[in-house]
Amino acid sequence: MSKSFPPLPDPDELVERKSAKNIRSMFDAISPTYDFLNHLLSAEMDRLWRRTLAKRVLASQPQRILDVCTGTGDVIFAIAKQAKKQELSPQYVGADFSLAMLRQAHEKSRRQGALSCSPTFIRADTLHLPFPEKSFDLVTVAFGLRNVENLERALQELARVTHPGGQLAVLEFSNPRMPVVRRLYHIYFHHILPAIGWLISGTKAYLYLPKSVSKFPDGKEFATILERCGWINVAVTPLTGGIATLYLGNRS
Ligand SMILES: C[S@@+](CC[C@H](N)C(=O)[O-])C[C@H]1O[C@@H](n2cnc3c(N)ncnc32)[C@H](O)[C@@H]1O
């Protein structure tokens, strides 16, 4: 269980200095309860957001798909579900640097045999992917880029492994713009969510979550960064009042 992992660094410190080692330890520690808390704390909206991503990216019928910061593999399973409905059968690779999260992904893949998407899960740092240039038609990342040590380097690395014209889909939390939604969301995200997260995971990781979201670029600012890092035709779609945002782009 989570309590057997070493103590986590202070969430403020983690937001200021995202060392790979500390981020990995945090995800190792919360891996047993990660999926449960994701669905609970988002009132199942996380499933809806991944489904939206899946539907949008399959329009281009990608053959080779890489999901980085794959965690427990939910983006791959969401795409595979939609792909099956459309009678598409792409190849899937999921990469993450937390072995404990990948173990959950493997276990889920075994249980979800009916999807028969047979993803390959590998341990890899998003900043140094073990793939040649232009290996994939589609690269996805959900709730992952916020945690990497160097955002621009990660986006350039994703561009390197994507075929020219290929697609990138990023799903990430964002800060709602409407004042009422913003205020209610702030109370929930900064006070209620960390308390429930602490009770169930036994860690302070859910204090890191809202702090890291408020410091992360979103909307047009994030789109500009994408454009600086080799991505064109960037489209920004706020989801659920802007609590999350889907960014789509093509490799230049
Ligand atoms: C919030 S989880 C998201 C998991 C999954 N994409 C989802 O939609 O639920 C973030 C994941 O990113 C991974 N991660 C963070 N930084 C990483 C890096 N530099 N390289 C590889 N994985 C990383 C963590 O181990 C964790 O599994």
The ligand as a Gaussian input file, in Angstrom:
#p B3LYP/6-31G(d) Opt

LIG

0 1
 C       -1.539000      12.483000     -13.360000
 S       -0.860000      11.018000     -14.028000
 C       -1.732000      10.875000     -15.562000
 C       -1.921000       9.438000     -15.980000
 C       -2.797000       9.225000     -17.204000
 N       -2.273000       9.893000     -18.374000
 C       -4.227000       9.622000     -16.966000
 O       -4.847000      10.185000     -17.876000
 O       -4.763000       9.330000     -15.901000
 C        0.729000      11.578000     -14.539000
 C        1.649000      10.448000     -14.962000
 O        2.785000      11.022000     -15.599000
 C        3.937000      10.293000     -15.227000
 N        5.088000      11.170000     -15.452000
 C        5.312000      12.395000     -14.931000
 N        6.457000      12.905000     -15.412000
 C        6.950000      11.990000     -16.278000
 C        8.102000      11.935000     -17.107000
 N        8.984000      12.935000     -17.143000
 N        8.293000      10.843000     -17.864000
 C        7.409000       9.800000     -17.830000
 N        6.311000       9.775000     -17.056000
 C        6.082000      10.871000     -16.300000
 C        3.694000       9.899000     -13.791000
 O        4.475000       8.791000     -13.391000
 C        2.195000       9.601000     -13.804000
 O        1.948000       8.238000     -14.059000

